[in-house]
Amino acid sequence: MDWARTEKYTLITCRPRRGRAGMENAGVLGRLRGVAVRDAWAPYDTYFDVKHQLCCAYVLRELQAVTDTTADGSQ
């Protein structure tokens, strides 16, 4: 499932497979001329005409995972 959202609308698409083909079928990112707030899923990196920003919640989860896997707070 992929989704795109504005302040007013949300588009949700369900495809049998994920990846660039599914995102192209939704028809959003190929035409976006703004900032895509997203996670670090690799297919997003194939869109070069879009400005990318990692979702802050995603970044915080990744940082928490780093601290959770560091033994006794050592660096």
Secondary structure, 3 states (H helix, E strand, C coil): CEEEECCCCEEEECCCCCCHHHHHHHCCCCCCCCEEEECCCHHHHHCCCCEEEECHHHHHHHHHHHHHHCHHHCC
